[in-house]
Amino acid sequence: MSALWIAHVTVTDEAAYSEYAKRATGAIADHGGVFLARGGVYEQLEGPDRPRNVVARFPSLQAAHDCYYSDAYQEALSFAKGASQRELSIVEEIA
């Protein structure tokens, strides 16, 4: 089954986060990930408001997990740390 990364983000340093996004794009694609939503218009209904919302689909839960722990993604993530407040979950899709 495919799986989704669901991220909710508040960016606090645009320049550093932009570098993260650039590097993360390649790492995600290398693991079969494709973006379904990346920023854009949203409506916050519950919980903390994070103005950047991202959803990426991976071919499997394992691929999503492997992407997160890959060297390339961890390097990208180093640019997001201190440049954002984030929540990120992996959720398996239903058939």
N, C-alpha and C positions, 0 to 999 in steps of 0.2 A: 504494500500500500504506500501511496505517496504521503509526504509529511510537509507541514508548513512551518516556516519560521514566522513568528508574529512578534514584531518589535514595536514598542512605544517609546519615543525619544523626545527629550528636550535638549536642544543643542545650545551649549554655552560658549563654544569657541568655533565659529564658522570655518575658519581656515584649517584648523586641525581636523575637524569633522569632515570637511570636504576631502582631505587626504585619506581619511578612513574610508569614505564612501567609494572613492576611486579604486583603492586597493581591494576592498571587500568585494566589489563587483566581479573582479577576476577570480577570486577565491571561490565565490558562490557559483559562478559559471563552471569552474573546473570540477565541481561536485554535482553537476547536473541541475543546479538551481536556476530558476527563472522567477523574475519579479512579477507579482500580480498587482501589487500596490506599492508605491514608493513616494511618500508625501501625498500631496493632493488634498482635495476638499474632504472634510470629515465632520462628523457630529459626535461630540463626547456625551455619552448618556450616563455613564457611571464611572467611578474611580478617578484617579488623578489625571488631569489633562496633560497630555504630551502631544504637542502640535505636529510631530513627525511620526507617521505610522507606516510601517513597512511590512509587507507580506511577501514571502518567497516560497515557491513550491520546489520540493526536492523529490527525486524518484522514490525515496524510502526514508524511514526514520533513521536508519543507519547512515545514509548519505548525508542527511542534515547534521547528525551528530559528528560524523567524520569531518565535515566542513568546518564546524565550529572549532574543533580541536586541531585542525591542520596548521602547519607552520605559517602558511600564507595568510590565513584568516587571523591567527593570533598576532601576527605582525601588523596587519591592518587594524586590529582591535586596539593595539597600543596607542593609536592616534585618537581613538574615541574616548579612551579613559582620561578623565580630567577635562574633556571637551564636551561632555554630555551626561545627562541622567537617563538611564535606559532600563527597560525591562525587555527580556527576550525569552520566548518560550518556543519549544518544538512541540507541535501537535500533530498526531497521526490523523490523516483524513479517513473518513468512512467510505466504504465501497459503494 
